[in-house]
Amino acid sequence: MNQHPMPEFGSFSLLIALMLSAYTLLAGGFSLWRSHHQFAGTAALAQSSRLQETARRAGICTFLAVSCAAFALVYAAFTNDYSLSYILHHTNRELPTAYKFSALWSGQEGSLLLWSWLLATYGFVLRVRHKVDVRLSAYASTILSSVQVFFLLLLVFAAPPFALEPGPLAANGFGLNPLLQYPEMVIHPPMLYLGYVGFSVPFAFALGALMMRYPGEKWIAITRRWTMVTWMFLTGGIFLGAHWAYSVLGWGGYWGWDPVENASLMPWLTGTAFLHSVMMQEKRGMMKSWNVWLIFTTFLLTLLGTLLTRAGLVSSVHAFASSDIGNWFVGFMALILAVCLFTFFKQRDHLATENRLESVVSRESSFLFNNLVLLAACFVVLWGTLFPVLSEYIDGTKTTVGAPFYNRVNIPIGLFLLMLTGIGPLLAWRATSLRSIRRNFILPGIAFAFSAAGLMIAGVRPWAAGDTWQSSFFSLLAFSLAAGVTTAIFAEFLRGANVVRTQTGANLLVATGILMRRNTRRYGGYLVHFGVVVMFIGIAGGAFNQSHEQEMGFNDAMNIGPYHLVCQSYTQDSNANYDTDFALLDVTKHGKHVTQLAPEKRFYHASETSSTMVALHSTPLGDLYVIFEGRNPDTNRPIIKAFLNPLISWIWVGVLIVIAGTLFALAPSVAARRRESLAAAAIPAHAEVQHV
């Protein structure tokens, strides 16, 4: 008999959720088929409408059932129910409370349950807000339920989170992976999954709009906020993961082109391309086929990312052991691709473009180049990630692709994207005159040139012989482009603010605020671009990284850059969860005391594994990053490794600016609020919303 009734409750909830979701799929699909053909008369159409409504309500109830299952698993973790195999292998009694909660996503079965719960949550919001467009929302709801059915089938049959542990009840669990026992890991996986799962919604709307030959571009307007919120979550999740890797893994970096890191980057790249590309469809009726395939590809890449993480196809600190669910994912992805191809070729005449590219020097061409470059970067990452799998399949040898391959290709691509970030907004739609080019590009060009000259005077010598010339050249180019793009962005703000100041008589600061509120989407986008520039500055600082490793006994000293480190002591400590070995280091800079750092090496009792706790001193100019590598077995003295990472904090600041810019772009502008007020005033309170 189980210690708690939650395992049975959780299993039953998942079974109920599967039946409800299957009903949503079958009833919703049947009702849409009947209403589409319209051969059965008014009474039959009314019956289809009622059937569609029951499908919508079943979808809402799916959220409640999956929520019960998620609650049951979390409750089992908090009550130490080791009759559950999942709880036994991912928690222990001494685990802190926050990490017991994170047990929901620390293993394969739990993370799939999180995927399903987030999908049910997104579906719940979609179905509650279905009156935005009843018919299109019904298509999207039905498509979303098909994805929900797949994940619930996995949870019920292939990877059940409530599977019981055979044998006698264990007294304690095996503990959570030490790498996951870090505050950011309570936030990073849910945020990353909010991005992964969230792309299911614009995918469902795009596929539904294509199936029903939805007129106009309204489906893009409906899904714009969904896509932007999802993209924001994915951005935050990726960089929380990068910061976790920087703070926990102890190798001095934040991005190692790990296969699972790549898996999250690929849908981000195609999702970014989609966000830019749909502007051409909204403004000019162009790239319709391109856009539906961008969102189809993005959704498929989120499934691929989940497959890589959860099926153990690749070697990674993030990945789980090999599992049979890989075949399920491959089959489902093949089915999704087949449906997308069939629908596209059947309805491709509906996606005919309304306008053609009129000039290479235009905003349309900048969006096109932006798309091509982002897709090129995605292909490079995809090829490098899957190459070990393909090589093992072809000749039986798993050949991995290292960071030099990715850097060699993606650094130039990234710099080209940085340039487009500044150029695109300065170009006009359709065609840009020579006079406009001179007016808009002269200040950014001057900033670029002065920045490059200043850096070379300061000592950056990309032409000097040696192994670092290439990285120095790319850093020089990145800093100079950052100066030019920043100037272009601020010039746009200044031009618009001066117009507002002339109209209103307000000072420049107030005029800038008025300007931004008038078009939140445009100026929020500029803030996002500025955040990207700040991130590139932080990335470019990596060309000047330094490192030094040394055995340090009492009063031994180490120098790195301007810092002087002295070992004051080294000792051991322990608690119920882990033993720790650490050193106390006094840090001075130019003879002045700065801080004291305490790098640690921890050994966790339950899992019998160790992890590194980085000691960090961060400033805007760079990070002093120190790790305790272990003890010399001959002398028993600690081995300390220190890194000096210039400008790295600019990456994290840039991410915050990107997120702030996205939130600002999501806010309705003054003009949009005025249109909504006028529309609301024009519709009688008792009137029903009309739909296509």
Secondary structure, DSSP 8 states (H G I E B T S, - for coil): --SSSHHHHHHHHHHHHHHHHHHHHHHHHHHHHHHHH--SHHHHHHHHHHHHHHHHHHHHHHHHHHHHHHHHHHHHHHTT-TTBHHHHHH--TTS-HHHHHGGGGTSHHHHHHHHHHHHHHHHHHHHHTGGGSHHHHHHHHHHHHHHHHHHHHIIIIIS-TT-B-SSS--SS-----GGG-SGGGGTHHHHHHHHHHHTHHHHHHHHHHHHTT--TTHHHHHHHHHHHHHHHHHHHHHHHHHHHIIIII-SS-S----HHHHHHHHHHHHHHHHHHHHHHHHHHS--HHHHHHHHHHHHHHHHHHHHHHHH--S--SS-----THHHHHHHHHHHHHHHHHHHHHHHGGGG--S-----SSSHHHHHHHHHHHHHHHHHHHHHHHHHHHHHHHHHS------HHHHHHHHHHHHHHHHHHHHHGGGS-SS---HHHHHHHHHHHHHHHHHHHHHHHHHT--TTSSSTTHHHHHHHHHHHHHHHHHHHHHHHHHHHHHHHHHHHH---HHHHHHHHHHHTHHHHHHHHHHHHHHHHHHHHHGGGG-EEEEEE--TT-EEEETTEEEEEEEEEEEE-SSEEEEEEEEEEEETTEEEEEE--EEEEETTTTEEEEE-EEEEETTEEEEEEEEEE-TTT--EEEEEEEEETTHHHHHHHHHHHHHHHHHHS--HHHHHHHHHHHHHS-TT------
